[in-house]
Amino acid sequence: MTDSEGPAPLDSVALIANLLDELGAASGPLGVTELSRLLGQTKARVHRNLTSLRQFGFVDQEQKSEKYRLGWKLFHLGERAGVQFNIRAIAAPYLHLLRSCTGQSALLSIPLNGEALVIDAVDNESSVSITVKPGNRPLAHCSAQGRIALSYASAAQRARLLNGVLAKPTPASMSDVGAIQERMALIRSQLIEEAPDEVLTGINAVAAPILRSPDELIGIVSIVGSVQHLPAQSTTGEISSLLRGCAAALSEQFGCSIYADHGFEMPKAVRQLASGKSSRPSQESQSRQNL
């Protein structure tokens, strides 16, 4: 949510939330220096907040390394939240549908401090598979998933991620802040994005947001493959219709009808899956007939 769309969160609360997000996304414990760099905060401020979180059981500190990890209390809270909100399990049938219908790898990402974090992937079944491993964080400014996450990020998160000289992994990578801002407005109106040749030459990714409300992003579904199979302008036609349809069905499960409000219709295969009238497609040819 941007600052103009509601009251800004307290700085201390925002920092605590971001600290917990970073610890949750890390593959191992993190130190004060690492966390201060990731969040753009002073080490003193990060240390003070970590000390308070440790006192309440929200983080633990290793005695030998003095690094921090999520604490036991969050484990218990996470168990309860997992029962109520398991986006990975809910999205899984739609990822399989995307792979079956397009022949490409399908991904699920979640927003994390203004960036996209891949949490699940269903790889294509060809002998040469193009995919992204869970745990990957594509660059916010020059990837389809990243720009969608950036489009729904807070003003402070956008400022941090678009500050300074932006990396250009390829000559086609978008790095002009003005152009990126225009693209973010387009994403929120068209509910789809692509990034041909931006992360890696010859590779494209097409993505659509999963929303709990028009302003609250909770996930991103995408497909990734070679530009031979996912050429530029894949935001139009059958692929975009299928991708938006899956994102629409998932958004509706969380109470948001923004895709329908924008006039986007679900393809037949998605409607059947959403209504529970079809099982997971077993053959690509069968799925394509349902588009």
C-alpha positions in Angstrom: 0.0 0.0 0.0 1.4 3.4 -0.9 1.5 6.3 1.5 -1.4 8.0 -0.3 -3.7 5.0 0.1 -3.7 5.0 3.9 -1.7 5.8 7.1 1.9 5.0 6.9 3.1 2.2 9.3 5.2 3.2 12.3 8.9 3.1 11.5 9.6 0.8 14.4 6.9 -1.6 13.3 8.0 -1.5 9.7 11.5 -2.3 10.7 10.5 -5.3 12.9 8.3 -6.7 10.1 11.2 -6.3 7.6 13.6 -8.0 10.0 11.3 -11.0 10.5 10.8 -11.2 6.7 14.5 -11.3 6.0 15.2 -13.9 8.7 12.4 -16.0 7.4 13.7 -15.9 3.8 17.3 -16.6 4.7 18.8 -20.0 4.3 20.6 -19.7 7.7 21.1 -17.3 10.6 22.0 -13.7 9.8 24.2 -11.3 11.7 23.5 -7.7 12.5 25.8 -6.4 9.7 24.1 -8.6 7.1 20.6 -7.4 8.2 21.6 -3.8 8.4 22.9 -4.0 4.8 19.7 -5.8 3.5 17.4 -3.3 5.1 19.4 -0.1 4.7 19.4 0.6 8.5 22.2 1.3 11.0 23.6 -1.6 12.8 22.8 0.1 16.2 19.1 0.3 15.3 18.9 -3.2 14.0 20.7 -4.5 17.1 18.2 -2.7 19.4 15.2 -4.2 17.7 16.7 -7.7 17.5 17.4 -7.5 21.3 13.7 -6.7 21.9 12.5 -9.4 19.6 14.7 -12.0 21.4 13.2 -11.0 24.7 9.8 -11.9 23.5 10.8 -15.1 21.8 10.4 -13.9 18.3 14.0 -14.5 17.4 16.8 -16.6 18.8 20.5 -15.8 18.9 23.2 -18.4 18.4 25.8 -18.3 21.2 28.8 -19.1 19.1 28.2 -17.0 16.0 25.9 -14.4 17.7 23.8 -14.5 14.6 20.0 -14.5 14.7 17.2 -16.8 13.4 13.4 -16.9 13.8 12.4 -17.9 17.3 10.1 -20.6 18.8 7.1 -18.3 19.2 7.0 -17.6 15.5 7.1 -21.3 14.9 3.9 -21.8 16.9 2.3 -18.8 15.2 3.3 -20.1 11.8 1.7 -23.4 12.4 -1.6 -21.7 13.1 -1.2 -19.4 10.2 -0.3 -22.2 7.9 -3.7 -23.9 8.5 -5.5 -20.7 7.6 -3.2 -19.4 4.8 -1.3 -21.9 2.7 -0.9 -20.2 -0.7 1.6 -22.8 -1.9 -0.9 -25.6 -1.5 -3.8 -23.6 -2.9 -1.7 -22.5 -6.0 -0.2 -25.9 -6.8 -3.0 -27.1 -9.1 -2.8 -23.9 -11.0 0.9 -24.2 -11.5 0.4 -27.7 -12.9 -2.3 -26.3 -15.2 0.0 -23.6 -16.4 2.8 -26.1 -17.2 0.4 -28.5 -18.9 -1.2 -25.8 -21.1 2.0 -23.9 -22.0 4.7 -26.5 -21.9 6.8 -24.1 -19.8 7.9 -24.0 -16.2 5.4 -22.4 -13.8 6.5 -20.4 -10.7 4.9 -19.1 -7.5 6.4 -16.1 -5.8 5.4 -14.0 -2.8 6.2 -10.3 -2.0 9.1 -9.7 0.4 10.0 -6.1 1.3 9.1 -4.9 -2.1 10.8 -7.8 -4.0 9.6 -11.1 -5.3 10.7 -14.4 -3.6 10.1 -17.6 -5.5 8.7 -20.2 -3.2 7.5 -23.0 -5.6 8.3 -24.2 -9.1 6.8 -26.8 -11.4 9.4 -27.5 -14.1 8.6 -28.3 -17.7 8.9 -31.9 -18.7 11.2 -31.5 -21.7 14.7 -32.7 -21.8 16.0 -29.1 -21.5 14.2 -27.3 -18.7 14.3 -23.6 -18.0 13.2 -22.8 -14.5 13.9 -20.7 -11.4 14.7 -22.4 -8.1 12.7 -21.6 -4.9 14.6 -19.1 -2.8 15.6 -17.0 -5.8 14.9 -13.3 -5.7 14.8 -11.8 -9.2 15.9 -8.2 -9.5 13.0 -5.9 -8.7 13.5 -3.5 -11.6 14.3 -5.9 -14.5 12.2 -9.0 -14.0 8.5 -9.7 -14.5 7.9 -11.0 -11.0 10.1 -8.2 -9.5 8.3 -5.4 -11.2 4.9 -6.7 -10.1 6.1 -6.9 -6.5 7.6 -3.4 -6.9 4.2 -2.1 -8.3 2.5 -3.0 -5.0 5.3 -2.1 -2.7 5.3 0.9 -0.3 6.8 4.2 -1.3 9.8 3.6 1.1 10.4 0.1 -0.4 10.4 1.5 -3.9 12.7 4.3 -3.0 15.2 1.8 -1.5 15.1 -0.6 -4.5 15.3 2.1 -7.2 18.0 4.1 -5.5 21.4 4.5 -7.2 22.6 2.9 -10.4 20.4 -0.1 -11.3 22.1 -3.3 -12.5 21.8 -4.3 -16.2 22.3 -8.1 -16.4 21.7 -7.8 -20.2 21.5 -5.0 -22.7 17.7 -5.3 -22.7 17.4 -5.0 -18.9 15.1 -2.0 -17.9 17.1 0.4 -15.7 15.6 3.8 -16.3 13.6 4.8 -13.2 11.2 6.9 -15.1 10.4 4.0 -17.5 10.1 1.6 -14.6 7.6 3.9 -12.8 5.5 4.1 -16.0 5.6 0.3 -16.3 4.4 -0.1 -12.7 1.3 2.0 -13.5 0.7 -0.2 -16.5 1.0 -3.4 -14.5 -1.7 -2.3 -12.0 -4.1 -1.5 -14.9 -3.3 -4.5 -17.1 -2.5 -7.1 -14.3 0.3 -8.7 -16.2 4.0 -8.2 -17.0 6.8 -9.8 -19.0 10.6 -9.3 -19.2 12.0 -10.7 -22.5 15.8 -10.9 -22.5 16.0 -8.8 -19.3 17.2 -11.4 -16.7 19.1 -13.6 -19.2 19.4 -13.2 -23.0 17.0 -15.6 -24.7 14.7 -16.1 -21.7 11.3 -14.5 -21.1 9.0 -14.6 -18.0 5.4 -13.6 -18.0 3.7 -13.0 -14.6 0.4 -11.9 -13.1 -0.4 -10.7 -9.5 -2.5 -12.6 -6.9 -4.3 -10.0 -4.9 -6.3 -10.0 -1.6 -7.6 -6.5 -2.4 -6.9 -4.1 -5.3 -3.9 -2.8 -3.4 -2.6 -5.8 -1.5 -0.4 -8.3 -3.3 -0.1 -11.7 -1.7 1.5 -13.7 -4.6 2.6 -13.8 -8.2 2.1 -16.6 -10.7 4.4 -16.8 -13.7 5.8 -18.9 -16.5 9.3 -18.9 -17.7 10.9 -20.2 -20.9 12.9 -19.4 -24.0 11.9 -16.5 -26.2 11.3 -19.1 -28.9 8.3 -20.3 -26.9 7.5 -17.1 -25.0 8.3 -14.3 -27.4 8.0 -10.6 -26.5 4.3 -9.4 -26.4 3.2 -12.6 -24.6 1.1 -10.3 -22.5 -1.6 -10.7 -25.2 -3.2 -13.8 -26.5 -3.9 -17.3 -25.1 -0.9 -17.3 -22.7 -1.8 -14.1 -21.0 -5.5 -15.2 -20.8 -4.5 -18.4 -19.1 -2.1 -16.7 -16.7 -4.5 -14.0 -15.8 -7.2 -16.6 -15.4 -5.1 -18.6 -12.9 -4.3 -15.4 -11.0 -7.9 -14.4 -11.0 -9.1 -17.7 -9.6 -6.5 -17.5 -6.9 -7.3 -13.9 -6.1 -11.0 -14.8 -5.8 -10.2 -17.5 -3.3 -8.8 -14.7 -1.1 -11.8 -12.5 -1.7 -10.6 -10.2 -4.5 -12.5 -9.9 -7.8 -10.2 -7.4 -9.4 -9.7 -9.4 -12.6 -13.5 -9.7 -13.2 -13.8 -6.0 -12.4 -11.3 -5.3 -15.1 -13.3 -7.4 -17.6 -10.8 -10.3 -17.8 -12.6 -13.7 -18.3 -11.2 -17.1 -17.1 -10.5 -19.6 -19.8 -12.5 -22.8 -19.7 -9.7 -24.9 -18.2 -9.3 -22.5 -15.3 -13.0 -22.3 -14.7 -13.2 -26.0 -14.5 -10.3 -26.2 -12.1 -11.7 -23.5 -9.9 -15.1 -25.2 -9.7 -13.5 -28.6 -9.0 -15.1 -30.1 -12.1 -11.8 -31.3 -13.6 -8.8 -33.1 -12.3 -5.2 -32.0 -13.0 -4.5 -32.2 -16.7 -2.4 -35.2 -17.6 -1.6 -34.4 -21.2 -0.6 -31.1 -22.7 -2.8 -31.6 -25.8 -5.9 -32.1 -23.6 -5.3 -28.9 -21.7 -4.7 -26.9 -24.9 -8.2 -27.9 -26.2 -9.7 -26.3 -23.1 -8.2 -22.9 -23.5 
